[in-house]
C-alpha cells in the first residue's frame, strides 16, 4: 500500500503542477484600463479628467472607457478627445472631424484630426489630468501614435500629468522591422524616428518618446503608464484572450494588424489593389494585368518563412480598380511570428516585375503618391535603391541596419 502511495504521489503532484502551468499560461491579459479599475481609479480620484480614446478603448466586457470613467466614483470626466475616426468611430479614414458633444454623456468632444491635431490650451482648460486609452496596431504609419506624441507635448506645455492605459502590441513585442524615419520625411504617418514595426506597447512608446527627448523642443511630460497584467512580449493579439475591436474600418479582425504592414506601404501608390475596397483588406495584391497563377507560383517558389500565396480573382467594391476584375494573390500567414511582414510587398513587386517588366508601378502621373510612399517608408532611399534592380536583396541592408542599435536603446523602456 505504501509502495503504491509513493509511486502515485509524485505523479499526482506532476499533474497538479502541469494544470497550474496550463492555467497560468491561458489566463487572459488585463489591460491598463482594467488595472485602473482594479485600483478603484486611485490616480484619477478627485481630478477633472480629459480622455483621449476611440472604440478600441474598452474592457473585456466591451464597456467603453468613456462610460467607465464617466460613472467612476470620485472621477469627473470633463472632456473627450478623438483621433482619426473619432471617439465613437463614426468617421472614415482621412475624414476631417469637427468638435461636438458626445451623444451618450453630453461631454464636449474635441477633434484631434481636424483643424488641429494637437490639443490646444483652450481644449485643455479645466483639465487636471489627461488619459490616453487607444489600441495601437504596432506599425509606425498608423496615426494613433502620432496623436499620442502630440497630446503628450500639449500636456507638458500646459503642466498637465499624462496617463497611458497600456494595451498589447498586436504584432508582439519582439518583432522590429524597417528603417528609422530620416529628417525631411517626418509626417503624421511617420512622426517619430522608430522602425516601421517598432515592437513597443503604446505605454512603452510613450516612455521612449518622453525620455529620449523626441517631443517638440525636447520637452517632457509628467508621464504615468498603467501597466497590463499577464502580457508577454511573444504574444500576438489572438493569444491575449482580449476581444478585438476594429481599430479603424479596414482593421476589422485580430489578425488584420499582421497584414497591414505586409501591403500598406505599396498601397500608398494606389496602383494595385491590396484588398482595401474588398472583403480582405491588406491581405491581397492584385491588378487587371496580373496572371494570378503565375504570380502565386513565383512567390511560393521563394519559400519565404511563414507564408503561402494563393491565386485570387475579384472585383473591388471601391478604391483601386473599383468594379473591375483583378487578379493576384492572397497572403496566408502559416507562421505569423516568423513571416517577414514588411518585406512581403517588396517580394510581390519583385516577382511581378520579373513577369511583367513593362509595368512600372512607380511611374505615376501623381507625384504626391510617390511622396506618400517615401514618407511611409521614412526615406526615399528604399524606392530609389529598389527600382534600380527590382530585387529585395538590394534594400535588405537599408531595411535592417537600424534595428540592432534601436533594439538596444528600446530595451531601456520595455515594461514587460
N, C-alpha and C positions, 0 to 999 in steps of 0.2 A: 504493500500500500504506500509506504514511504517512498519507495523507488519510483512509483508512478507519479507521486506528487512532485518529486524533484525533476522529473522529466517534463511533466506538463507545465509546471510553474514558469520556467523560462520562456516556453512557447507562448503562454498567455501574456506575459509581460511584453514580449516582442510584438504580439498582435495589438495590444493596447497602445503601445508607443507608435506603431505604424498608423493606427487610426487617428491618433493625435496629430501626427505629422501631416497626414492627408487633410485633416480638418483645418489645420492652421494654414496650409497652402491654398485651400479653397475658400478661405474667408474673403469676403468681398472687401474692396478698398473703400475707405471712408474719406470723402473729400474734405477740403478745408472748410466748406460750408457746414458739413455735418459735424466736424470737430468744433466749430464755433458754437453750434447749438449745444453740444455736449458740455461746453464751459459756461452755459447759461448766458452767452453773449457778453462775457465779462469785459472784454476790451471795448465794447460799444456802450456799456451801461452809462446812462446819463448824458449821452452825446447826441448831437444832431448829425445824422449820417447822410452822406451822399453815396449812392451806389451806382457803379458802372457795371452793367450786366446786359444780358440778352437771353433768349430762350434756353440756352445751354446751362444757365445758372440755376440748376435745380438739385434737389436731394434725390435719393434713390426712389422715393415715392412720387417723384415728379412735381413736387411742390416748388414753386418759384422762389428764388432768393428774395425777390421783391415782396412777395406775400409773407415770407418767413420773417423778414426784418420789420415789415410794416406791423406785424402782430406780436413782435418780440417785446416782452415786458421790460420797461426801463429804457427802451431804444426809441428814438424819434427819427424815423426815416423822413428826410426833408426834401431830397431831390434825387432824380434819376438821370443817368447819362447813357445815351445809346450809341454804340459803334455802328459800323456798316450793317445794314439790315434792320437796325432799330432794336429797342429794348424788348419788344414783344415779337420781333421777327416779321414785321408786316411790310418790309421793303425789299426790293430785288437788288441784285448785285449792281453796285455803281450808282444806284439811285440816290440823288441828293435828298437829305432828310431835314425837315424843319423841326423846330421845338414846339411842344404842345403840352397836354396834360395826359397822364396815364388814365385810361378809361376805367381801370379796376379800382385804383386807390385815390385818384384825383390829384396825385402828387405831380409837380412840374417835371417834365421830361425835356432835357437839353440834348440836342443833337451834337455828336462828335463826328458826324460825317455829312456836314453841310457847309455853311459859310465858314465855320471854324472846325478844326479837328483837334483842338486843344482847349480844355475848359478855360474860360476867361475868368477874370476876377469877379465879374458880375454873376456868372454862373455858380461860383463857389461861395457867394455871400451867404453867411449864416450857417456854413458847414463847419463842424468841429473835426470831422474825420472822414476820409474818403476810402471807400471799399471797392475792390475790383474782383468780380467773380464771373469769368468767361472761360469756356473750354476752348483752348487753342488746338491746332492740328499738327504742330511740330515743324512747319515749313515757314521759312522767312518771309515769303511773299504774301502770306495771309495777313490781312491788315490789322487784326486784333492786337498783335504785339506792338505795332506802331502806335495804336491808341493807348496801349499800356504805358509806353515810354513818355508820350506827350502828356498823359494825365499825371504821371509821376513828376514831370517838370513843373506842371501847374501847381501841384501840391507843395512842392519845395518852395516855389516862388511866393506862395501865399501862406507858408508856415503851417500847413495842414498835414497831420500824420496820414500815411498811406498804408492800407492793409490789403494784402493779396490773399484771397482764399484759394489755396492751391488745388490744382486738378492734374490728372495724368497727362503725360505726353503720349498721344495715341500711337506714335511710332516707337515707343520705348525710350529709354534714356541712355542707350549705348550708341546707337547709330548716329554718325555725324557724316554729312556728305556735302560737297560743293565748296566753292571758293568764298572768301570773305568779300564784302562789298568794298569796292575801291572808291576813293574820292572822285566825285564827278558823276557817280551812279547812284547816289543816295536818293531815295524816293519813298513814297508811302508804302511801296511794296518791297522796299529794301532799305529800311530806315536806319539799321544798325549793323556794324561790322561783325556779323556772325555768319557761319556757313549756311547754305540753303536749308539743309536739315541740321538743326543746331543741338539737339539732344537734351535740351532743358525742359523742365516743367515751367509753367509760367511764373511761379514763385522764384525758381532758381534764376530765370532770365531777369526778373526784376532785380534780384540781388546783384547779378552781373552788371547790368546797366548802371545801377546805383554806385557800386563800389569801384567800377572801372572808369568812372567819370565820363560816361557816354551820353549823359543827358546834357542839354544845352548849357554851354559855358562851364561844364564840369560840375554843375550844381547837384546836390544830393538831397533826397527827401528823407524824412524820418519813416523808415520802412519796417513793417512787420509782416511776416509771412506766417499764416496759419497752415501748418503742415498737414498733409494727408496722413492717414494711418493705414499701413498694410501695402502701400505701393512699393514695387521693386523695379529697378532700372531695366530689367529684361522683359517687362510686361508690355505687350501691345494692348490696345484698349479692350479687345474681346476677352482678355484674361483678368480684367479688373472686377467683374461682377457688377459693373455700373451700367445703367441704361444709357444708350446713345441718343442724344437729341441732335437733329441736324444743325450743324453749326452755321450753315448757310444753305440755300436751296440746292446747290449741286454737291453738297457733302451729306447725303441723306443717311448713310449707314456707318456702322462702326468700322468697316473696312475702307470706307471712302478716303480717309486721310492717307492710306497707303498708296492709293492710285494718284492722288493729287500731285505729288512730286514726280510721278512717272511720266506725266504728259503735260502738266500745267505750264511748263516753260515754252514748249513748242506751240501750245495753244494760244500764246500771245500773238502769234503771227496771223492767225485766222486764215490759214490756207489749207489745213487738213481738219477733219472732224475728229475731236478727241472724246466724243460721246456727250459733251455738253450740248443740249438740244435733243438728246435721245434718252433712252432709259438707263444708260450705263455711263454716267459722267466720269470722265478721266480714265476710263478703262479701255478706250478704243483709239485706234489710229487708222483713219480711212479717208479715201478720196475717190472721185469718179474715175480717175485714171489708173488706179491700183488694181493689180490682179491679186486677189486675196490669197489664193493657194500658193502662188509663187513667193509672196512676201512671208507668209507663215513658214514655208519650208526653209527659206533662207535664215530667218530668225531662229528657228528651232535648231538649225544646224550649228549655231554658235554655242549651244549647250550652256547658256547662261544659268547661273545657280538660282534655284527657287522660282523659276518662271517657265510657263509654256504659252505659246501663242496659237490662237485658234482663228481660222478664217471666218470672217463675218461679212454680211451684206445687209444694209438697212437704209432707211430714208429718215434723216433728221427732221424733227418736227419744227425746229427753229435753229437759229445761229448758222454756222458754216454749212453750206450745201443744203439749205432748207428745202425739203420736198423732193430732193434728187437722190437717186440710188447711188450709194457709195460702197466701196469695197475695201477691206483691210483686215486688221487683226484685233482680237480681244486679248488683253493681258490676263492670264490666270496665274495667280501667285500660289505656288505649291509650298513655298517656304518663305513667308514674308520677311522673316528676320534676316535672311541671307541674300535676298534678291537685291541687285544694285539699282535701287529705285530711280534715282535721279538720272542715271545714265541710260535707262531703258529708251527714252525718247531719242537719244542720240544714236543708239544702236538701230532703232527703227528708221531714222533718217539715213544712216549709213547703208542699210540694206535696200531701202527704197531707191537711193541714188545709184547703187550698183545695177538695179533692174531698169530704172528709168532715168538715166543721166541727164536727159534733156529737161527734166522737171527740177528747177531750182526754186525751192520754197522760200529762199531769202531774196529772190529777185522780185521785189514788191513795188507797186506804184505808190504805196503809202509808207513813207519813211518813218512815220510815228510808230508803226508796228515793230520795226527793227529797233527803234529806240526803247520800246517797252520790253522787248525780248532781252536787250542788253541790261536794262535796269533790273529785271527779274533775276538774271544771271549774276548781277552785281558787277559786271565788267563787260566790255566789248571784245576782250581777248578770246573768249570762248568761241564766239561766232567767227571771228577773223581766222583763228587757227583751224577750226573745224572745216570751214569752207575751202581751205587750201587743199585738203586731201579727202574730205568726207569720210574720215576714219576716226573712230572713237579713240584709238591709241594716241592720236595727235593732241588730244586735250586731257589725257589722263593726268599728266603732271600738274597742269593748271587746276584741274578739278580736285586734286587730293593734297597738294603740297602744303596748304594752310592748316590742314586738320591736326597733325601731331602737336604743333605749338598751341593751337586753340584748345585742344582737349586738355593739355596740361594746365593751361590757365583756367579753364572752365571747372576743373575739379575742385577748385577752392570754393566754388559757390554751390556745389551739389549738396542737397539736403537728405538724399536717400542712398 
